[in-house]
Amino acid sequence: MRIRRLRGRLALFLAAALGVAGLTATGRTATAAEDDPVDIRGLKGEYYTQSAPGAFDFHELKATAFDPHLDFDNLE
């Protein structure tokens, strides 16, 4: 009986702590990210399947990969 009461109080305390933490979050990082434009460099690869063998179309996107270490400064 004592463990149930302790478990109930612990659950109530945890829920209250999470509620207070959620209410006090300001979202300042989201506005700071919007103010400063980010210059992303690298190579993005999108990999698709074909709709039929020999058909060179983009049927379904299967994966997207990004390699930040590949950066060509002479491409426009």
Residue, then its C-alpha position, 0 to 999 in steps of 0.5 A: m500500500r505504501i509503495r502505491r502511494l509513493r508511486g502515485r505521488l512520484a507520478l503526480f510530481l513528475a507530471a507537475a514538473l513537466g507541465v511547469a517546464g512546458l509552460t516556462a519554455t520561451g521558444r527563444t531559440a526558434t526566433a533566433a534561428e529565424d533572424d540569422p539566415v543559415d548558409i548550408r553548404g554541401l552535397k544533397g543526394e536524392y535517390y528514387t526508384q524507377s516505375a519500370p525497368g528501363a524507365f528513367d523516371f523518378h517514381e518514388l523517393k527512397a532516400t535523401a543523403f547530405d554530405p557537408h564535406l563536399d563543397f564546390d566553390n566554382l559551381e553556380 
